[in-house]
Amino acid sequence: MQGNYITNFLKSEDIIWEDIIENDNRIELHIKMKQKPHICPRCGATTSKIH
Ligand SMILES: [Zn+2]
């Protein structure tokens, strides 16, 4: 189950891949989470932060 979760996480469109660095005995994955912009229900502005 844990493996499936990680696979789904890595396939998520909310992930931005920045870099993959392969070393001799390890792989560095550099990823960034996308902030999903949404419409604020209160003022109608598009925002990625709660205010
Ligand atoms: Zn607002």
mmCIF file of the protein (N, C-alpha, C, O) and its ligand, coordinates in Angstrom:
data_MODEL
# 
_entry.id   MODEL 
# 
loop_
_entity.id 
_entity.type 
_entity.pdbx_number_of_molecules 
1 polymer     1 
2 non-polymer 1 
# 
_entity_poly.entity_id                      1 
_entity_poly.type                           'polypeptide(L)' 
_entity_poly.nstd_linkage                   no 
_entity_poly.nstd_monomer                   no 
_entity_poly.pdbx_seq_one_letter_code       MQGNYITNFLKSEDIIWEDIIENDNRIELHIKMKQKPHICPRCGATTSKIH 
_entity_poly.pdbx_seq_one_letter_code_can   MQGNYITNFLKSEDIIWEDIIENDNRIELHIKMKQKPHICPRCGATTSKIH 
_entity_poly.pdbx_strand_id                 A 
# 
loop_
_entity_poly_seq.entity_id 
_entity_poly_seq.num 
_entity_poly_seq.mon_id 
_entity_poly_seq.hetero 
1 1  MET n 
1 2  GLN n 
1 3  GLY n 
1 4  ASN n 
1 5  TYR n 
1 6  ILE n 
1 7  THR n 
1 8  ASN n 
1 9  PHE n 
1 10 LEU n 
1 11 LYS n 
1 12 SER n 
1 13 GLU n 
1 14 ASP n 
1 15 ILE n 
1 16 ILE n 
1 17 TRP n 
1 18 GLU n 
1 19 ASP n 
1 20 ILE n 
1 21 ILE n 
1 22 GLU n 
1 23 ASN n 
1 24 ASP n 
1 25 ASN n 
1 26 ARG n 
1 27 ILE n 
1 28 GLU n 
1 29 LEU n 
1 30 HIS n 
1 31 ILE n 
1 32 LYS n 
1 33 MET n 
1 34 LYS n 
1 35 GLN n 
1 36 LYS n 
1 37 PRO n 
1 38 HIS n 
1 39 ILE n 
1 40 CYS n 
1 41 PRO n 
1 42 ARG n 
1 43 CYS n 
1 44 GLY n 
1 45 ALA n 
1 46 THR n 
1 47 THR n 
1 48 SER n 
1 49 LYS n 
1 50 ILE n 
1 51 HIS n 
# 
loop_
_struct_asym.id 
_struct_asym.entity_id 
A 1 
B 2 
# 
loop_
_chem_comp.id 
_chem_comp.type 
_chem_comp.mon_nstd_flag 
ALA 'L-peptide linking' y 
ARG 'L-peptide linking' y 
ASN 'L-peptide linking' y 
ASP 'L-peptide linking' y 
CYS 'L-peptide linking' y 
GLN 'L-peptide linking' y 
GLU 'L-peptide linking' y 
GLY 'peptide linking'   y 
HIS 'L-peptide linking' y 
ILE 'L-peptide linking' y 
LEU 'L-peptide linking' y 
LYS 'L-peptide linking' y 
MET 'L-peptide linking' y 
PHE 'L-peptide linking' y 
PRO 'L-peptide linking' y 
SER 'L-peptide linking' y 
THR 'L-peptide linking' y 
TRP 'L-peptide linking' y 
TYR 'L-peptide linking' y 
ZN  non-polymer         . 
# 
_pdbx_entity_nonpoly.entity_id   2 
_pdbx_entity_nonpoly.name        ? 
_pdbx_entity_nonpoly.comp_id     ZN 
# 
_pdbx_nonpoly_scheme.asym_id         B 
_pdbx_nonpoly_scheme.entity_id       2 
_pdbx_nonpoly_scheme.mon_id          ZN 
_pdbx_nonpoly_scheme.ndb_seq_num     1 
_pdbx_nonpoly_scheme.pdb_seq_num     101 
_pdbx_nonpoly_scheme.auth_seq_num    101 
_pdbx_nonpoly_scheme.pdb_mon_id      ZN 
_pdbx_nonpoly_scheme.auth_mon_id     ZN 
_pdbx_nonpoly_scheme.pdb_strand_id   A 
_pdbx_nonpoly_scheme.pdb_ins_code    . 
# 
loop_
_atom_site.group_PDB 
_atom_site.id 
_atom_site.type_symbol 
_atom_site.label_atom_id 
_atom_site.label_alt_id 
_atom_site.label_comp_id 
_atom_site.label_asym_id 
_atom_site.label_entity_id 
_atom_site.label_seq_id 
_atom_site.pdbx_PDB_ins_code 
_atom_site.Cartn_x 
_atom_site.Cartn_y 
_atom_site.Cartn_z 
_atom_site.occupancy 
_atom_site.B_iso_or_equiv 
_atom_site.pdbx_formal_charge 
_atom_site.auth_seq_id 
_atom_site.auth_comp_id 
_atom_site.auth_asym_id 
_atom_site.auth_atom_id 
_atom_site.pdbx_PDB_model_num 
ATOM   1   N  N  . MET A 1 1  ? 0.835   -1.204 0.000   1.00 0.00 ? 1   MET A N  1 
ATOM   2   C  CA . MET A 1 1  ? 0.000   0.000  0.000   1.00 0.00 ? 1   MET A CA 1 
ATOM   3   C  C  . MET A 1 1  ? 0.865   1.247  0.000   1.00 0.00 ? 1   MET A C  1 
ATOM   4   O  O  . MET A 1 1  ? 0.587   2.218  -0.703  1.00 0.00 ? 1   MET A O  1 
ATOM   5   N  N  . GLN A 1 2  ? 1.911   1.199  0.796   1.00 0.00 ? 2   GLN A N  1 
ATOM   6   C  CA . GLN A 1 2  ? 2.820   2.332  0.867   1.00 0.00 ? 2   GLN A CA 1 
ATOM   7   C  C  . GLN A 1 2  ? 3.414   2.642  -0.509  1.00 0.00 ? 2   GLN A C  1 
ATOM   8   O  O  . GLN A 1 2  ? 3.533   3.802  -0.901  1.00 0.00 ? 2   GLN A O  1 
ATOM   9   N  N  . GLY A 1 3  ? 3.782   1.583  -1.231  1.00 0.00 ? 3   GLY A N  1 
ATOM   10  C  CA . GLY A 1 3  ? 4.376   1.760  -2.554  1.00 0.00 ? 3   GLY A CA 1 
ATOM   11  C  C  . GLY A 1 3  ? 3.408   2.398  -3.520  1.00 0.00 ? 3   GLY A C  1 
ATOM   12  O  O  . GLY A 1 3  ? 3.786   3.279  -4.293  1.00 0.00 ? 3   GLY A O  1 
ATOM   13  N  N  . ASN A 1 4  ? 2.152   1.958  -3.485  1.00 0.00 ? 4   ASN A N  1 
ATOM   14  C  CA . ASN A 1 4  ? 1.140   2.541  -4.357  1.00 0.00 ? 4   ASN A CA 1 
ATOM   15  C  C  . ASN A 1 4  ? 0.963   4.022  -4.070  1.00 0.00 ? 4   ASN A C  1 
ATOM   16  O  O  . ASN A 1 4  ? 0.830   4.843  -4.978  1.00 0.00 ? 4   ASN A O  1 
ATOM   17  N  N  . TYR A 1 5  ? 0.964   4.333  -2.811  1.00 0.00 ? 5   TYR A N  1 
ATOM   18  C  CA . TYR A 1 5  ? 0.789   5.732  -2.421  1.00 0.00 ? 5   TYR A CA 1 
ATOM   19  C  C  . TYR A 1 5  ? 1.901   6.590  -3.012  1.00 0.00 ? 5   TYR A C  1 
ATOM   20  O  O  . TYR A 1 5  ? 1.646   7.666  -3.553  1.00 0.00 ? 5   TYR A O  1 
ATOM   21  N  N  . ILE A 1 6  ? 3.119   6.110  -2.907  1.00 0.00 ? 6   ILE A N  1 
ATOM   22  C  CA . ILE A 1 6  ? 4.259   6.887  -3.412  1.00 0.00 ? 6   ILE A CA 1 
ATOM   23  C  C  . ILE A 1 6  ? 4.182   7.002  -4.926  1.00 0.00 ? 6   ILE A C  1 
ATOM   24  O  O  . ILE A 1 6  ? 4.461   8.062  -5.485  1.00 0.00 ? 6   ILE A O  1 
ATOM   25  N  N  . THR A 1 7  ? 3.802   5.910  -5.596  1.00 0.00 ? 7   THR A N  1 
ATOM   26  C  CA . THR A 1 7  ? 3.679   5.943  -7.052  1.00 0.00 ? 7   THR A CA 1 
ATOM   27  C  C  . THR A 1 7  ? 2.645   6.963  -7.477  1.00 0.00 ? 7   THR A C  1 
ATOM   28  O  O  . THR A 1 7  ? 2.885   7.758  -8.386  1.00 0.00 ? 7   THR A O  1 
ATOM   29  N  N  . ASN A 1 8  ? 1.492   6.945  -6.820  1.00 0.00 ? 8   ASN A N  1 
ATOM   30  C  CA . ASN A 1 8  ? 0.454   7.925  -7.151  1.00 0.00 ? 8   ASN A CA 1 
ATOM   31  C  C  . ASN A 1 8  ? 0.935   9.337  -6.884  1.00 0.00 ? 8   ASN A C  1 
ATOM   32  O  O  . ASN A 1 8  ? 0.646   10.258 -7.649  1.00 0.00 ? 8   ASN A O  1 
ATOM   33  N  N  . PHE A 1 9  ? 1.663   9.500  -5.809  1.00 0.00 ? 9   PHE A N  1 
ATOM   34  C  CA . PHE A 1 9  ? 2.189   10.819 -5.461  1.00 0.00 ? 9   PHE A CA 1 
ATOM   35  C  C  . PHE A 1 9  ? 3.106   11.329 -6.567  1.00 0.00 ? 9   PHE A C  1 
ATOM   36  O  O  . PHE A 1 9  ? 3.023   12.488 -6.973  1.00 0.00 ? 9   PHE A O  1 
ATOM   37  N  N  . LEU A 1 10 ? 3.979   10.449 -7.049  1.00 0.00 ? 10  LEU A N  1 
ATOM   38  C  CA . LEU A 1 10 ? 4.949   10.868 -8.054  1.00 0.00 ? 10  LEU A CA 1 
ATOM   39  C  C  . LEU A 1 10 ? 4.289   11.099 -9.411  1.00 0.00 ? 10  LEU A C  1 
ATOM   40  O  O  . LEU A 1 10 ? 4.811   11.854 -10.231 1.00 0.00 ? 10  LEU A O  1 
ATOM   41  N  N  . LYS A 1 11 ? 3.140   10.452 -9.656  1.00 0.00 ? 11  LYS A N  1 
ATOM   42  C  CA . LYS A 1 11 ? 2.444   10.654 -10.922 1.00 0.00 ? 11  LYS A CA 1 
ATOM   43  C  C  . LYS A 1 11 ? 1.535   11.873 -10.879 1.00 0.00 ? 11  LYS A C  1 
ATOM   44  O  O  . LYS A 1 11 ? 1.015   12.312 -11.904 1.00 0.00 ? 11  LYS A O  1 
ATOM   45  N  N  . SER A 1 12 ? 1.353   12.403 -9.699  1.00 0.00 ? 12  SER A N  1 
ATOM   46  C  CA . SER A 1 12 ? 0.411   13.501 -9.527  1.00 0.00 ? 12  SER A CA 1 
ATOM   47  C  C  . SER A 1 12 ? 0.800   14.694 -10.392 1.00 0.00 ? 12  SER A C  1 
ATOM   48  O  O  . SER A 1 12 ? 1.981   14.996 -10.567 1.00 0.00 ? 12  SER A O  1 
ATOM   49  N  N  . GLU A 1 13 ? -0.207  15.359 -10.922 1.00 0.00 ? 13  GLU A N  1 
ATOM   50  C  CA . GLU A 1 13 ? 0.061   16.541 -11.737 1.00 0.00 ? 13  GLU A CA 1 
ATOM   51  C  C  . GLU A 1 13 ? 0.402   17.751 -10.878 1.00 0.00 ? 13  GLU A C  1 
ATOM   52  O  O  . GLU A 1 13 ? 0.730   18.822 -11.390 1.00 0.00 ? 13  GLU A O  1 
ATOM   53  N  N  . ASP A 1 14 ? 0.318   17.565 -9.569  1.00 0.00 ? 14  ASP A N  1 
ATOM   54  C  CA . ASP A 1 14 ? 0.666   18.657 -8.671  1.00 0.00 ? 14  ASP A CA 1 
ATOM   55  C  C  . ASP A 1 14 ? 2.168   18.738 -8.426  1.00 0.00 ? 14  ASP A C  1 
ATOM   56  O  O  . ASP A 1 14 ? 2.646   19.615 -7.707  1.00 0.00 ? 14  ASP A O  1 
ATOM   57  N  N  . ILE A 1 15 ? 2.900   17.815 -9.032  1.00 0.00 ? 15  ILE A N  1 
ATOM   58  C  CA . ILE A 1 15 ? 4.339   17.751 -8.810  1.00 0.00 ? 15  ILE A CA 1 
ATOM   59  C  C  . ILE A 1 15 ? 5.069   18.363 -9.997  1.00 0.00 ? 15  ILE A C  1 
ATOM   60  O  O  . ILE A 1 15 ? 4.771   18.041 -11.148 1.00 0.00 ? 15  ILE A O  1 
ATOM   61  N  N  . ILE A 1 16 ? 6.003   19.224 -9.725  1.00 0.00 ? 16  ILE A N  1 
ATOM   62  C  CA . ILE A 1 16 ? 6.892   19.738 -10.766 1.00 0.00 ? 16  ILE A CA 1 
ATOM   63  C  C  . ILE A 1 16 ? 8.263   19.110 -10.547 1.00 0.00 ? 16  ILE A C  1 
ATOM   64  O  O  . ILE A 1 16 ? 8.871   19.272 -9.488  1.00 0.00 ? 16  ILE A O  1 
ATOM   65  N  N  . TRP A 1 17 ? 8.740   18.393 -11.558 1.00 0.00 ? 17  TRP A N  1 
ATOM   66  C  CA . TRP A 1 17 ? 10.076  17.796 -11.461 1.00 0.00 ? 17  TRP A CA 1 
ATOM   67  C  C  . TRP A 1 17 ? 11.106  18.854 -11.793 1.00 0.00 ? 17  TRP A C  1 
ATOM   68  O  O  . TRP A 1 17 ? 11.087  19.443 -12.874 1.00 0.00 ? 17  TRP A O  1 
ATOM   69  N  N  . GLU A 1 18 ? 11.987  19.083 -10.871 1.00 0.00 ? 18  GLU A N  1 
ATOM   70  C  CA . GLU A 1 18 ? 13.021  20.091 -11.112 1.00 0.00 ? 18  GLU A CA 1 
ATOM   71  C  C  . GLU A 1 18 ? 14.306  19.449 -11.588 1.00 0.00 ? 18  GLU A C  1 
ATOM   72  O  O  . GLU A 1 18 ? 14.971  19.976 -12.479 1.00 0.00 ? 18  GLU A O  1 
ATOM   73  N  N  . ASP A 1 19 ? 14.661  18.320 -11.007 1.00 0.00 ? 19  ASP A N  1 
ATOM   74  C  CA . ASP A 1 19 ? 15.926  17.689 -11.363 1.00 0.00 ? 19  ASP A CA 1 
ATOM   75  C  C  . ASP A 1 19 ? 15.965  16.263 -10.841 1.00 0.00 ? 19  ASP A C  1 
ATOM   76  O  O  . ASP A 1 19 ? 15.388  15.962 -9.796  1.00 0.00 ? 19  ASP A O  1 
ATOM   77  N  N  . ILE A 1 20 ? 16.635  15.400 -11.557 1.00 0.00 ? 20  ILE A N  1 
ATOM   78  C  CA . ILE A 1 20 ? 16.931  14.051 -11.061 1.00 0.00 ? 20  ILE A CA 1 
ATOM   79  C  C  . ILE A 1 20 ? 18.437  13.853 -11.196 1.00 0.00 ? 20  ILE A C  1 
ATOM   80  O  O  . ILE A 1 20 ? 18.983  13.898 -12.298 1.00 0.00 ? 20  ILE A O  1 
ATOM   81  N  N  . ILE A 1 21 ? 19.091  13.636 -10.081 1.00 0.00 ? 21  ILE A N  1 
ATOM   82  C  CA . ILE A 1 21 ? 20.544  13.491 -10.089 1.00 0.00 ? 21  ILE A CA 1 
ATOM   83  C  C  . ILE A 1 21 ? 20.898  12.075 -9.643  1.00 0.00 ? 21  ILE A C  1 
ATOM   84  O  O  . ILE A 1 21 ? 20.581  11.672 -8.523  1.00 0.00 ? 21  ILE A O  1 
ATOM   85  N  N  . GLU A 1 22 ? 21.550  11.329 -10.519 1.00 0.00 ? 22  GLU A N  1 
ATOM   86  C  CA . GLU A 1 22 ? 21.962  9.977  -10.176 1.00 0.00 ? 22  GLU A CA 1 
ATOM   87  C  C  . GLU A 1 22 ? 23.402  9.982  -9.710  1.00 0.00 ? 22  GLU A C  1 
ATOM   88  O  O  . GLU A 1 22 ? 24.307  10.399 -10.433 1.00 0.00 ? 22  GLU A O  1 
ATOM   89  N  N  . ASN A 1 23 ? 23.598  9.511  -8.488  1.00 0.00 ? 23  ASN A N  1 
ATOM   90  C  CA . ASN A 1 23 ? 24.942  9.329  -7.968  1.00 0.00 ? 23  ASN A CA 1 
ATOM   91  C  C  . ASN A 1 23 ? 25.262  7.833  -7.948  1.00 0.00 ? 23  ASN A C  1 
ATOM   92  O  O  . ASN A 1 23 ? 24.465  7.013  -8.405  1.00 0.00 ? 23  ASN A O  1 
ATOM   93  N  N  . ASP A 1 24 ? 26.424  7.491  -7.418  1.00 0.00 ? 24  ASP A N  1 
ATOM   94  C  CA . ASP A 1 24 ? 26.835  6.084  -7.415  1.00 0.00 ? 24  ASP A CA 1 
ATOM   95  C  C  . ASP A 1 24 ? 25.847  5.204  -6.669  1.00 0.00 ? 24  ASP A C  1 
ATOM   96  O  O  . ASP A 1 24 ? 25.468  4.139  -7.156  1.00 0.00 ? 24  ASP A O  1 
ATOM   97  N  N  . ASN A 1 25 ? 25.432  5.642  -5.501  1.00 0.00 ? 25  ASN A N  1 
ATOM   98  C  CA . ASN A 1 25 ? 24.598  4.763  -4.683  1.00 0.00 ? 25  ASN A CA 1 
ATOM   99  C  C  . ASN A 1 25 ? 23.284  5.397  -4.267  1.00 0.00 ? 25  ASN A C  1 
ATOM   100 O  O  . ASN A 1 25 ? 22.601  4.890  -3.378  1.00 0.00 ? 25  ASN A O  1 
ATOM   101 N  N  . ARG A 1 26 ? 22.932  6.487  -4.894  1.00 0.00 ? 26  ARG A N  1 
ATOM   102 C  CA . ARG A 1 26 ? 21.636  7.067  -4.557  1.00 0.00 ? 26  ARG A CA 1 
ATOM   103 C  C  . ARG A 1 26 ? 21.158  7.979  -5.678  1.00 0.00 ? 26  ARG A C  1 
ATOM   104 O  O  . ARG A 1 26 ? 21.936  8.438  -6.514  1.00 0.00 ? 26  ARG A O  1 
ATOM   105 N  N  . ILE A 1 27 ? 19.871  8.222  -5.666  1.00 0.00 ? 27  ILE A N  1 
ATOM   106 C  CA . ILE A 1 27 ? 19.276  9.118  -6.662  1.00 0.00 ? 27  ILE A CA 1 
ATOM   107 C  C  . ILE A 1 27 ? 18.633  10.268 -5.916  1.00 0.00 ? 27  ILE A C  1 
ATOM   108 O  O  . ILE A 1 27 ? 17.849  10.055 -4.991  1.00 0.00 ? 27  ILE A O  1 
ATOM   109 N  N  . GLU A 1 28 ? 18.951  11.453 -6.305  1.00 0.00 ? 28  GLU A N  1 
ATOM   110 C  CA . GLU A 1 28 ? 18.328  12.625 -5.706  1.00 0.00 ? 28  GLU A CA 1 
ATOM   111 C  C  . GLU A 1 28 ? 17.178  13.074 -6.593  1.00 0.00 ? 28  GLU A C  1 
ATOM   112 O  O  . GLU A 1 28 ? 17.354  13.322 -7.786  1.00 0.00 ? 28  GLU A O  1 
ATOM   113 N  N  . LEU A 1 29 ? 16.015  13.172 -5.999  1.00 0.00 ? 29  LEU A N  1 
ATOM   114 C  CA . LEU A 1 29 ? 14.850  13.667 -6.725  1.00 0.00 ? 29  LEU A CA 1 
ATOM   115 C  C  . LEU A 1 29 ? 14.514  15.060 -6.217  1.00 0.00 ? 29  LEU A C  1 
ATOM   116 O  O  . LEU A 1 29 ? 14.240  15.254 -5.033  1.00 0.00 ? 29  LEU A O  1 
ATOM   117 N  N  . HIS A 1 30 ? 14.538  16.000 -7.101  1.00 0.00 ? 30  HIS A N  1 
ATOM   118 C  CA . HIS A 1 30 ? 14.198  17.370 -6.726  1.00 0.00 ? 30  HIS A CA 1 
ATOM   119 C  C  . HIS A 1 30 ? 12.828  17.691 -7.296  1.00 0.00 ? 30  HIS A C  1 
ATOM   120 O  O  . HIS A 1 30 ? 12.669  17.829 -8.509  1.00 0.00 ? 30  HIS A O  1 
ATOM   121 N  N  . ILE A 1 31 ? 11.866  17.808 -6.443  1.00 0.00 ? 31  ILE A N  1 
ATOM   122 C  CA . ILE A 1 31 ? 10.508  18.085 -6.894  1.00 0.00 ? 31  ILE A CA 1 
ATOM   123 C  C  . ILE A 1 31 ? 9.930   19.273 -6.137  1.00 0.00 ? 31  ILE A C  1 
ATOM   124 O  O  . ILE A 1 31 ? 10.426  19.666 -5.081  1.00 0.00 ? 31  ILE A O  1 
ATOM   125 N  N  . LYS A 1 32 ? 8.888   19.819 -6.698  1.00 0.00 ? 32  LYS A N  1 
ATOM   126 C  CA . LYS A 1 32 ? 8.238   20.978 -6.106  1.00 0.00 ? 32  LYS A CA 1 
ATOM   127 C  C  . LYS A 1 32 ? 6.739   20.754 -6.175  1.00 0.00 ? 32  LYS A C  1 
ATOM   128 O  O  . LYS A 1 32 ? 6.231   20.268 -7.185  1.00 0.00 ? 32  LYS A O  1 
ATOM   129 N  N  . MET A 1 33 ? 6.044   21.094 -5.143  1.00 0.00 ? 33  MET A N  1 
ATOM   130 C  CA . MET A 1 33 ? 4.592   20.980 -5.150  1.00 0.00 ? 33  MET A CA 1 
ATOM   131 C  C  . MET A 1 33 ? 4.000   22.218 -5.803  1.00 0.00 ? 33  MET A C  1 
ATOM   132 O  O  . MET A 1 33 ? 4.375   23.349 -5.495  1.00 0.00 ? 33  MET A O  1 
ATOM   133 N  N  . LYS A 1 34 ? 3.058   21.972 -6.720  1.00 0.00 ? 34  LYS A N  1 
ATOM   134 C  CA . LYS A 1 34 ? 2.342   23.101 -7.314  1.00 0.00 ? 34  LYS A CA 1 
ATOM   135 C  C  . LYS A 1 34 ? 1.336   23.651 -6.317  1.00 0.00 ? 34  LYS A C  1 
ATOM   136 O  O  . LYS A 1 34 ? 0.674   22.904 -5.596  1.00 0.00 ? 34  LYS A O  1 
ATOM   137 N  N  . GLN A 1 35 ? 1.242   24.935 -6.293  1.00 0.00 ? 35  GLN A N  1 
ATOM   138 C  CA . GLN A 1 35 ? 0.152   25.569 -5.558  1.00 0.00 ? 35  GLN A CA 1 
ATOM   139 C  C  . GLN A 1 35 ? -1.015  25.693 -6.518  1.00 0.00 ? 35  GLN A C  1 
ATOM   140 O  O  . GLN A 1 35 ? -0.911  26.339 -7.561  1.00 0.00 ? 35  GLN A O  1 
ATOM   141 N  N  . LYS A 1 36 ? -2.114  25.075 -6.163  1.00 0.00 ? 36  LYS A N  1 
ATOM   142 C  CA . LYS A 1 36 ? -3.266  25.173 -7.048  1.00 0.00 ? 36  LYS A CA 1 
ATOM   143 C  C  . LYS A 1 36 ? -3.997  26.489 -6.808  1.00 0.00 ? 36  LYS A C  1 
ATOM   144 O  O  . LYS A 1 36 ? -4.516  26.718 -5.715  1.00 0.00 ? 36  LYS A O  1 
ATOM   145 N  N  . PRO A 1 37 ? -4.043  27.341 -7.801  1.00 0.00 ? 37  PRO A N  1 
ATOM   146 C  CA . PRO A 1 37 ? -4.816  28.568 -7.636  1.00 0.00 ? 37  PRO A CA 1 
ATOM   147 C  C  . PRO A 1 37 ? -6.310  28.254 -7.612  1.00 0.00 ? 37  PRO A C  1 
ATOM   148 O  O  . PRO A 1 37 ? -6.760  27.322 -8.277  1.00 0.00 ? 37  PRO A O  1 
ATOM   149 N  N  . HIS A 1 38 ? -7.041  28.994 -6.884  1.00 0.00 ? 38  HIS A N  1 
ATOM   150 C  CA . HIS A 1 38 ? -8.483  28.782 -6.834  1.00 0.00 ? 38  HIS A CA 1 
ATOM   151 C  C  . HIS A 1 38 ? -9.186  30.125 -6.632  1.00 0.00 ? 38  HIS A C  1 
ATOM   152 O  O  . HIS A 1 38 ? -8.578  31.123 -6.244  1.00 0.00 ? 38  HIS A O  1 
ATOM   153 N  N  . ILE A 1 39 ? -10.450 30.107 -6.902  1.00 0.00 ? 39  ILE A N  1 
ATOM   154 C  CA . ILE A 1 39 ? -11.236 31.326 -6.745  1.00 0.00 ? 39  ILE A CA 1 
ATOM   155 C  C  . ILE A 1 39 ? -11.660 31.457 -5.284  1.00 0.00 ? 39  ILE A C  1 
ATOM   156 O  O  . ILE A 1 39 ? -12.248 30.539 -4.714  1.00 0.00 ? 39  ILE A O  1 
ATOM   157 N  N  . CYS A 1 40 ? -11.364 32.571 -4.705  1.00 0.00 ? 40  CYS A N  1 
ATOM   158 C  CA . CYS A 1 40 ? -11.779 32.837 -3.332  1.00 0.00 ? 40  CYS A CA 1 
ATOM   159 C  C  . CYS A 1 40 ? -13.292 33.025 -3.283  1.00 0.00 ? 40  CYS A C  1 
ATOM   160 O  O  . CYS A 1 40 ? -13.831 33.850 -4.021  1.00 0.00 ? 40  CYS A O  1 
ATOM   161 N  N  . PRO A 1 41 ? -13.971 32.292 -2.445  1.00 0.00 ? 41  PRO A N  1 
ATOM   162 C  CA . PRO A 1 41 ? -15.430 32.408 -2.384  1.00 0.00 ? 41  PRO A CA 1 
ATOM   163 C  C  . PRO A 1 41 ? -15.886 33.734 -1.782  1.00 0.00 ? 41  PRO A C  1 
ATOM   164 O  O  . PRO A 1 41 ? -17.043 34.123 -1.938  1.00 0.00 ? 41  PRO A O  1 
ATOM   165 N  N  . ARG A 1 42 ? -15.011 34.402 -1.120  1.00 0.00 ? 42  ARG A N  1 
ATOM   166 C  CA . ARG A 1 42 ? -15.397 35.617 -0.414  1.00 0.00 ? 42  ARG A CA 1 
ATOM   167 C  C  . ARG A 1 42 ? -15.289 36.855 -1.302  1.00 0.00 ? 42  ARG A C  1 
ATOM   168 O  O  . ARG A 1 42 ? -16.212 37.667 -1.365  1.00 0.00 ? 42  ARG A O  1 
ATOM   169 N  N  . CYS A 1 43 ? -14.132 36.993 -1.998  1.00 0.00 ? 43  CYS A N  1 
ATOM   170 C  CA . CYS A 1 43 ? -13.945 38.198 -2.800  1.00 0.00 ? 43  CYS A CA 1 
ATOM   171 C  C  . CYS A 1 43 ? -13.877 37.904 -4.298  1.00 0.00 ? 43  CYS A C  1 
ATOM   172 O  O  . CYS A 1 43 ? -13.838 38.839 -5.098  1.00 0.00 ? 43  CYS A O  1 
ATOM   173 N  N  . GLY A 1 44 ? -13.861 36.632 -4.698  1.00 0.00 ? 44  GLY A N  1 
ATOM   174 C  CA . GLY A 1 44 ? -13.901 36.285 -6.102  1.00 0.00 ? 44  GLY A CA 1 
ATOM   175 C  C  . GLY A 1 44 ? -12.569 36.357 -6.815  1.00 0.00 ? 44  GLY A C  1 
ATOM   176 O  O  . GLY A 1 44 ? -12.496 36.098 -8.016  1.00 0.00 ? 44  GLY A O  1 
ATOM   177 N  N  . ALA A 1 45 ? -11.513 36.706 -6.096  1.00 0.00 ? 45  ALA A N  1 
ATOM   178 C  CA . ALA A 1 45 ? -10.196 36.811 -6.715  1.00 0.00 ? 45  ALA A CA 1 
ATOM   179 C  C  . ALA A 1 45 ? -9.561  35.430 -6.857  1.00 0.00 ? 45  ALA A C  1 
ATOM   180 O  O  . ALA A 1 45 ? -9.813  34.538 -6.047  1.00 0.00 ? 45  ALA A O  1 
ATOM   181 N  N  . THR A 1 46 ? -8.737  35.259 -7.887  1.00 0.00 ? 46  THR A N  1 
ATOM   182 C  CA . THR A 1 46 ? -7.968  34.035 -8.036  1.00 0.00 ? 46  THR A CA 1 
ATOM   183 C  C  . THR A 1 46 ? -6.754  34.111 -7.140  1.00 0.00 ? 46  THR A C  1 
ATOM   184 O  O  . THR A 1 46 ? -5.984  35.069 -7.205  1.00 0.00 ? 46  THR A O  1 
ATOM   185 N  N  . THR A 1 47 ? -6.580  33.095 -6.296  1.00 0.00 ? 47  THR A N  1 
ATOM   186 C  CA . THR A 1 47 ? -5.506  33.150 -5.336  1.00 0.00 ? 47  THR A CA 1 
ATOM   187 C  C  . THR A 1 47 ? -4.979  31.753 -5.063  1.00 0.00 ? 47  THR A C  1 
ATOM   188 O  O  . THR A 1 47 ? -5.692  30.768 -5.255  1.00 0.00 ? 47  THR A O  1 
ATOM   189 N  N  . SER A 1 48 ? -3.755  31.663 -4.623  1.00 0.00 ? 48  SER A N  1 
ATOM   190 C  CA . SER A 1 48 ? -3.214  30.381 -4.188  1.00 0.00 ? 48  SER A CA 1 
ATOM   191 C  C  . SER A 1 48 ? -3.018  30.388 -2.678  1.00 0.00 ? 48  SER A C  1 
ATOM   192 O  O  . SER A 1 48 ? -2.464  29.446 -2.111  1.00 0.00 ? 48  SER A O  1 
ATOM   193 N  N  . LYS A 1 49 ? -3.470  31.444 -2.042  1.00 0.00 ? 49  LYS A N  1 
ATOM   194 C  CA . LYS A 1 49 ? -3.323  31.541 -0.598  1.00 0.00 ? 49  LYS A CA 1 
ATOM   195 C  C  . LYS A 1 49 ? -4.670  31.814 0.052   1.00 0.00 ? 49  LYS A C  1 
ATOM   196 O  O  . LYS A 1 49 ? -5.532  32.484 -0.515  1.00 0.00 ? 49  LYS A O  1 
ATOM   197 N  N  . ILE A 1 50 ? -4.823  31.295 1.217   1.00 0.00 ? 50  ILE A N  1 
ATOM   198 C  CA . ILE A 1 50 ? -6.027  31.599 1.982   1.00 0.00 ? 50  ILE A CA 1 
ATOM   199 C  C  . ILE A 1 50 ? -5.854  32.951 2.646   1.00 0.00 ? 50  ILE A C  1 
ATOM   200 O  O  . ILE A 1 50 ? -4.830  33.224 3.272   1.00 0.00 ? 50  ILE A O  1 
ATOM   201 N  N  . HIS A 1 51 ? -6.843  33.775 2.507   1.00 0.00 ? 51  HIS A N  1 
ATOM   202 C  CA . HIS A 1 51 ? -6.747  35.090 3.135   1.00 0.00 ? 51  HIS A CA 1 
ATOM   203 C  C  . HIS A 1 51 ? -8.085  35.519 3.717   1.00 0.00 ? 51  HIS A C  1 
ATOM   204 O  O  . HIS A 1 51 ? -8.191  36.605 4.287   1.00 0.00 ? 51  HIS A O  1 
HETATM 205 ZN ZN . ZN  B 2 .  ? -10.615 36.625 -0.954  1.00 0.00 2 101 ZN  A ZN 1 
# 
